[in-house]
Amino acid sequence: MTPAGTPPAAYEPVLREIAPGVFAYEQADGGWCLNNAGVLVSGRDVAVVDTAATERRARRLRSAIASVTGAAPRILVNTHFHGDHSFGNFVFAPDAVIVACEAARREMAVADLHMQSLWPEVDWGDITVALPDLTYRDRATLHVGDLTAELIHLENAHTTTDTVVWIPERSVLFAGDIVMNGVTPFCLMGSVEGSLEALARLRALGARTIVPGHGPVGGPEVLDANERYLRWLQRLAAEGKAAGLSPLELARATDLAEFGALLDSERLAANLHRAYADTGPEPRGHRLDVAAIFEEMTEFHGGRPLCRA
């Protein structure tokens, strides 16, 4: 799907080498369900970081990989459980071992194909949920030929299930949805404060190249941009809560200012729910009523958010 009046070429996915043997698969413009993926190639060893939301897009990703290597991916890492990053797993299984943190496997099993119900107009294809075969808890090391990839689980950021993939010898970080570029951050299923702590840990890695979960590949400046939004969100939530406003009321009364140019700005309504929850007695990342909050986000947006998958 492409929006009316938009040249289709502007939304063509692109696989490009961002460091020797390290490729980023960018799906413009990075809005809802248009996520990025990654590919590591060293000799006959190939690993993939995330897949795509629909069968068609996942098969297109696999074809793009075949254009740069004759070897089939043997490992697939999911950065978190959301369907836009994992629905395409089945296209790579059973040839590839699917890896994720323990929490991601649990949440993926619970979520199943629920995302499809949010956008029934999308042609999702004949998707079968393929759960991770191998899970880890805090850190794991993945060897892809001569490349070494560090898998790091960061709790309570974008979700409770986030993995980043760090390739130190190439100074490349696949940050999953903890980091967005030109797209509104989204931490409804994680934590605002936890996201800020995660950004600090990512900054300490010293990556020169960062592949965000959505939006163009960038550098350390994308961490700064995400931090500015999240700190603004915290200040806004503190003021709104003190004034007795609900998250939806506060979102409606807010001037987005510099953040109005970010894609999917309607996420403010959902992010405020999490920012409010972060200041309460419940532990970080505790479950909120995601379905009800999605409806509030839809109400704030004036219609269901646009999904171009």
C-alpha positions, 0 to 999 in steps of 0.5 A: 500500500502507498498513500495517494499521490506518493510516488511508489518509488519513494517507498521501495525497500533498499538493501545497502552495505553500511560496513564490510559485510553488514547490510541495512534493509530500510523500508521507507518511510518508516511509519507503522509496520515499515520496519528496518532489518539487517543482514550480516554476511561473512563467507558462507555464513549469513545472519538476519536481524528481524524480518517484516510485517507481511508475507510479501515483504518478508519474501522480498527481504529474502530475495534482497539477501539472495542478491548479495550472497548465495548462502541461505541465512542460518540465524535470525535474530528478533529484536522484539516480539512485535509482528512487523519485526517477526511475522516474516520469521516463517519465510526463513524457518526452518533453515534458520535458527530463530534467536530472541530473549526469553521474554520475546518468545513468551510475548510472541506466543501470547500476541500471536497474529493480533496485530493483523486485527488492528489493520484488517485492510492490509494484505498480510499473506498466509502468515504462520507464527514462527517462535524463536528456537533459541533464547537467552537472558541478558547477553549472548554472542553470535559468531557469523564467520569472522563477524562477532555480534553481541546480543544485549537484552534491555528491559522495559524500553520499547517493550519488555523484550528488546534486544539490540545487536552490536557489531563492535568491529564494525561499530554498527548497532542494530537498535530495534525500536528502542531507537527511531529516526524521524519517527515518533518513539513508542514505549507503550509496552515498555517504559519511558524512564527505562527507554532513557536508561537504555539510550544511555547504555547504547550511547556507551557502546560508541557506535558510529552507525545506528540502524533504528527500528524505523527510519533512515540509518544514522549516527549517534545523533539519533540517540540525542533526538530520541532522548529529547523527545522522551525527556519532553514527554516526561516533563509534559506528563508530570505537568498534565498529571499535576493538573488532573488531565487524562493522557488523552486530554493532555495529548489534545491540549499539547503543542507538539512543536519540534516533534510535530514533524515526526511520523506517527505523532499520534503515539503521544496519546499512548506514550503519555499513558506509559509516562503516567504509569511510570510514576505510579506504584506498579513495576516498570513495563507492567501491562496496560490495556493496549487495545483501549489505549490504541482506540484512544490513539485512533480517536486522537488521530481522527481515524485509525493510524495509517499502516502502509505494510 
